[in-house]
């Protein structure tokens, strides 16, 4: 099959201005609950895009671990590539892609570290293996082989047992949004795109051409 011939018509739903709730957080919550209700595989998976000091972008899939009116929360190693890029440029973009619902949500804003107490609380809720993995992995750094990583896990297991505390180099980030785009696939590539922009503390809504 020619890759250029792969295509699909999107016909499941529409997104009209009448569907635009006053606050984009509420519309996101509605769509996220619908994604959960559809029993999608990992509806909490999102692309996180960051930019380094030279303007070079990078993106990866991470899991959202909290969402409220303050923003969108995820956790990682502060010394990882994304952590270093966020230190240099504390702005990012998130993208949720719910293929089965023919929907995307793009969210942009500034990123801040979560309070240590919030990072501690989430870290303590993780399985023991994940807690030890946070200690063992020098995330984004070159390592000689898999055996080195497994040896590090055993080392920290011997040091901390079943109750490790949160590593000082690991914790949460919160993206505080000032831009949302809700995308609903439509037939003939004439997709619906509604954008919310924060202007002087208020949300303004407009439609973008597909």
C-alpha atoms as one frame of an Amber mdcrd trajectory, in Angstrom:
protein
   0.000   0.000   0.000   1.167   3.503  -0.819   1.452   5.413   2.460  -0.078
   8.459   0.756  -3.258   6.436   0.155  -3.892   5.832   3.869  -6.828   8.013
   4.860  -9.944   8.019   6.983 -13.102  10.103   6.988 -14.021  11.610  10.356
 -17.764  11.493  10.919 -18.420  10.807  14.607 -19.197  14.259  15.991 -19.215
  18.018  15.527 -17.878  20.915  17.586 -19.970  24.047  17.285 -19.746  27.375
  19.085 -22.833  26.304  21.010 -20.712  23.524  22.530 -18.080  26.000  23.736
 -18.419  26.212  27.503 -17.310  29.567  28.994 -14.232  27.992  30.613 -11.977
  25.670  28.560 -11.089  23.683  31.686 -14.727  22.598  31.874 -14.805  21.566
  28.210 -11.565  19.629  28.685 -13.082  17.861  31.704 -16.123  16.918  29.626
 -13.998  15.517  26.811 -11.659  13.723  29.216 -14.586  12.060  30.981 -15.907
  10.964  27.599 -12.477   9.515  26.767 -12.518   7.618  30.064 -16.059   6.428
  29.409 -15.039   5.138  25.988 -12.406   2.980  27.734  -9.616   4.183  25.486
  -6.122   2.836  25.987  -4.300   5.365  28.188  -6.573   8.399  27.711  -4.208
  10.207  30.115  -1.287   9.950  27.672  -0.226  13.250  26.145   2.579  14.587
  24.000   4.755  17.113  25.839   6.715  19.453  23.563   9.547  21.609  24.915
  12.204  23.857  23.359  15.848  24.258  24.337  17.926  27.441  24.476  18.794
  27.128  20.777  15.121  26.926  19.805  15.344  23.225  18.951  12.080  21.433
  19.859  11.663  17.958  21.296   8.547  15.961  22.110   7.683  12.802  24.006
   4.663  11.019  25.458   4.095  11.487  29.199   1.164  10.687  31.475  -0.938
  13.413  33.036  -1.242  12.826  36.781  -3.443  15.730  37.805  -5.692  18.354
  36.254  -7.645  21.179  37.881  -8.241  24.879  37.351  -4.574  25.545  38.181
  -3.322  23.465  35.264  -2.010  20.101  34.095   0.441  18.130  36.240   3.068
  15.537  35.305   6.138  14.152  37.062   9.662  13.461  35.881  13.377  13.717
  36.599  14.388  17.389  36.837  17.729  16.519  35.213  16.187  14.800  32.182
  16.197  16.447  28.770  12.721  17.863  29.283  13.678  19.064  32.754  16.729
  20.875  31.406  14.743  22.401  28.571  12.007  23.582  30.921  14.673  25.168
  33.129  15.951  27.090  30.103  12.542  27.887  28.623   9.609  27.383  31.023
   6.942  27.167  28.319   5.527  24.022  26.742   2.719  22.524  24.699   0.607
  19.479  25.535  -1.315  17.434  22.977  -3.978  14.855  23.757  -4.925  12.685
  20.763  -7.958  10.470  21.264  -7.966   8.631  17.958 -11.111   6.596  18.569
 -13.107   9.759  19.313 -11.524  11.645  16.382 -10.429  14.381  18.775  -7.357
  16.345  19.778  -6.778  18.949  22.470  -3.735  21.231  22.290  -2.783  23.211
  25.391  -0.026  25.813  25.692   1.306  27.786  28.624   4.064  28.397  31.111
   5.415  25.581  33.270   6.266  25.734  36.957   7.483  23.178  39.457   4.947
  21.754  41.855   5.384  22.348  45.568   7.623  19.746  47.241   4.673  18.530
  49.330   2.695  17.769  46.177   5.615  15.891  44.637   6.118  13.950  47.872
   2.452  12.938  47.998   2.438  11.608  44.441   5.799   9.873  44.819   4.584
   8.028  47.917   1.514   6.815  46.008   3.643   5.036  43.383   4.466   1.316
  43.368   7.771   0.440  45.023   9.354  -0.487  41.701   8.568   2.933  40.263
   9.918   4.650  43.365  13.218   2.772  43.074  13.317   3.376  39.337  13.247
   7.129  39.940  16.403   6.771  42.047  18.118   4.324  39.681  17.650   6.009
  36.318  19.894   8.948  35.335  17.183   9.886  32.867  18.286  10.993  29.385
  21.950  10.239  30.172  24.031   7.717  28.214  24.432   4.401  30.070  26.618
   1.427  29.062  23.932  -1.259  29.093  20.722  -2.544  30.690  22.680  -4.389
  33.359  23.960  -1.110  34.772  20.373   0.081  35.235  19.315  -3.144  36.932
  22.348  -2.970  39.204  21.368   0.542  40.220  17.883  -0.669  41.140  19.369
  -3.357  43.387  21.712  -0.820  44.947  18.909   1.566  45.896  16.682  -1.292
  46.993  19.409  -2.318  49.426  19.757   1.281  50.631  16.081   2.214  50.915
  14.153  -1.047  51.189  10.426  -0.805  50.486  10.072   2.791  51.683  12.296
   5.091  49.637  11.817   8.830  49.975  11.476  11.057  46.927  14.790  11.795
  45.170  15.659  15.503  45.315  16.095  15.490  41.513  12.596  14.149  40.795
   9.190  15.806  41.091   6.207  17.467  39.498   5.614  20.170  36.941   2.402
  22.041  36.259   1.575  23.612  32.924  -0.536  26.719  33.558  -2.480  27.188
  30.323  -3.189  30.378  28.431  -4.256  28.657  25.189  -6.516  25.697  24.405
  -7.436  24.302  21.005 -10.220  21.717  20.755 -10.143  19.786  17.470 -12.952
  17.559  16.255 -12.391  15.596  13.063 -14.934  16.206  10.290 -15.541  14.839
   6.823 -13.474  16.024   3.842 -10.820  17.372   6.220 -13.070  20.316   7.127
 -12.369  19.816  10.812 -13.816  21.886  13.651 -11.206  23.885  15.608 -12.255
  26.069  18.531  -9.572  28.068  20.334  -9.657  29.639  23.793  -7.123  32.391
  24.496  -6.583  34.029  27.856  -6.817  37.818  27.431  -6.584  39.993  30.546
  -7.702  37.100  32.708 -10.726  36.253  30.541 -11.170  33.455  28.009 -11.937
  34.508  24.438 -13.175  31.924  21.943 -12.654  31.864  18.171 -12.821  29.362
  15.337  -9.807  28.456  13.204  -9.927  27.262   9.624  -9.015  23.577   9.350
